[in-house]
Amino acid sequence: MEAPPVTMMPVTGGTINMMEYLLQGSVLDHSLESLIHRLRGLCDNMEPETFVDHEMVFLLKGQQASPFVLRARRSLDRAGAPWHLRYLGQPEMGDKNRHALVRNCVDIATSENLTDFLMEMGFRMDHEFVARGHLFRKGIMKIVVYKIFRILVPGNTDNTEALSLSYLVELSVVAPAGQDMVSDDMRNFAEQLKPLVHLEKIDPKRLM
Amino acid sequence: MGLGPGCPGEWEFPERRTGGWGAGRSRTVTSPKDLDTPFLVGVSTGRCVFNVSSGAPASIRALFSEVVSPRVGCWSTPHFSCLILPSSWPDTMGVTCVSQMPVAEGKSVQQTVELLTRKLEMLGAEKQGTFCVDCETYHTAASTLGSQGQAGKLMYVMHNSEYPLSCFALFENGPCLVADTNFDVLMVKLKGFFQSAKASKIETRGTRYQYCDFLVKVGTVTMGPSARGISVEVEYGPCVVASDCWSLLLEFLQSFLGSHTPGAPAVFGNRHDAVYSPADTMVQYMELFNKIRKQQQVIETRKPNQ
């Protein structure tokens, strides 16, 4: 059972509800360079940052209709970095004028025995993949351009194959609940990336 | 030392132990009382970087020996510049023994705690603030059990004031997860699957004493409003390998606990050469809390027979 929707409530039980605002799009492989070039110009000045992450999605099935989903992510190229556990709630429906997809999110840094611990809790791994790409920042906005790789042998992250001939582009912000002006800023930034990539609010339910 | 806040400086620390994960630690002054927050690691390739928080004067050397993380692989003599980054990452701590002090005959819990602390003060230990370790118990909700086909397990979620930005989650005889405090928020989301056992919150609160390289914490264990026992935690800072310093720890424990000195904790048992970590301390506290919970149940079941 999911917790009650955390719509406009900034604080629940003493903790701040953080929401993730998300816009997604994609580019074909051959357009990657021009996109990276534009992003380097628009975003904060920093060393180009690439990443290789291994993400595993865990499900806990109860008697409720929908299982509880947790995402565990670890870095394959940065030794010693903590594992990242993420909970994403259901997308907030409602305001059609809101430009970005909004969902409750809880981010937790953990030690390396996360998968063992989740199994002990009763979670089972549903699927896993490797994400390889570039990271940019503009203020509180994070822009990630990455390719998803399918893992052929479970647990073996060296043996992978690309899922498609394109890169996924995500523009996201994690901010306290109730700050909808964030989605306006995101839309303005997304405008600047047209026509290289069209970032839009994609409802995951419509795809299933 | 005379270092001002944020002033860079460099120190050399000799290797104390090579091989294994290769970190060397050497302890000099031991009074990190100037910093409120626990510190740790900004690390990059053999150089540990720490940021001095404003107002911390000369007792900075104390912090270095606390902070070198074996995982970094500081093979050669580490050089430190004076920047300590407060971090929630409890990666390493000195070997620690957590035990229970029985309440003295004819005395209350508080009086026994006072006896102990007076003994410590006479030894020459310095009071250094307070500490708190708490523990909540969760069990798998009945609705989840059916599909898993296994007996409900108990999960303990603990906090330690020594690491205020961290949360420890563990199963008995199972893995101990070290996470940041957002884990508590996640447990709220998991309410449907994991329920908090009624009135299960148990905690120990008390004073910290520093005596040379030993950090002693004497606390009163309480469940709700009632005091149930006394916990004694002793940490020997300079050493991270249990088998290397257990005899020294034992001697020190005997000097103020006398006949109530405990045996070697179970966590030391299997992994003689493994590096000690804060998760091991939390396992010891969990065992102590469980023992105290059972003791109370025994007392309560005896009463009707009297």
HADDOCK unambig.tbl for C-alpha pairs under 7 A between the chains (distance, minus, plus):
assign (segid A and resid 1 and name CA) (segid B and resid 192 and name CA) 5.49 0.50 0.50
assign (segid A and resid 2 and name CA) (segid B and resid 189 and name CA) 6.65 0.50 0.50
assign (segid A and resid 3 and name CA) (segid B and resid 189 and name CA) 5.43 0.50 0.50
assign (segid A and resid 61 and name CA) (segid B and resid 144 and name CA) 6.91 0.50 0.50
assign (segid A and resid 62 and name CA) (segid B and resid 143 and name CA) 6.00 0.50 0.50
assign (segid A and resid 62 and name CA) (segid B and resid 144 and name CA) 4.39 0.50 0.50
assign (segid A and resid 62 and name CA) (segid B and resid 147 and name CA) 6.64 0.50 0.50
assign (segid A and resid 63 and name CA) (segid B and resid 143 and name CA) 5.53 0.50 0.50
assign (segid A and resid 63 and name CA) (segid B and resid 144 and name CA) 6.24 0.50 0.50
assign (segid A and resid 106 and name CA) (segid B and resid 182 and name CA) 6.88 0.50 0.50
assign (segid A and resid 106 and name CA) (segid B and resid 186 and name CA) 6.80 0.50 0.50
assign (segid A and resid 107 and name CA) (segid B and resid 182 and name CA) 6.76 0.50 0.50
assign (segid A and resid 108 and name CA) (segid B and resid 179 and name CA) 6.57 0.50 0.50
assign (segid A and resid 108 and name CA) (segid B and resid 180 and name CA) 5.95 0.50 0.50
assign (segid A and resid 108 and name CA) (segid B and resid 182 and name CA) 5.56 0.50 0.50
assign (segid A and resid 108 and name CA) (segid B and resid 183 and name CA) 6.19 0.50 0.50
assign (segid A and resid 109 and name CA) (segid B and resid 179 and name CA) 5.56 0.50 0.50
assign (segid A and resid 109 and name CA) (segid B and resid 180 and name CA) 5.72 0.50 0.50
assign (segid A and resid 110 and name CA) (segid B and resid 177 and name CA) 6.93 0.50 0.50
assign (segid A and resid 110 and name CA) (segid B and resid 178 and name CA) 5.59 0.50 0.50
assign (segid A and resid 110 and name CA) (segid B and resid 179 and name CA) 4.13 0.50 0.50
assign (segid A and resid 110 and name CA) (segid B and resid 180 and name CA) 6.66 0.50 0.50
assign (segid A and resid 111 and name CA) (segid B and resid 177 and name CA) 6.12 0.50 0.50
assign (segid A and resid 111 and name CA) (segid B and resid 178 and name CA) 5.24 0.50 0.50
assign (segid A and resid 111 and name CA) (segid B and resid 179 and name CA) 6.35 0.50 0.50
assign (segid A and resid 113 and name CA) (segid B and resid 177 and name CA) 6.47 0.50 0.50
assign (segid A and resid 114 and name CA) (segid B and resid 177 and name CA) 6.56 0.50 0.50
assign (segid A and resid 116 and name CA) (segid B and resid 175 and name CA) 6.94 0.50 0.50
assign (segid A and resid 117 and name CA) (segid B and resid 175 and name CA) 5.91 0.50 0.50
assign (segid A and resid 117 and name CA) (segid B and resid 177 and name CA) 6.62 0.50 0.50
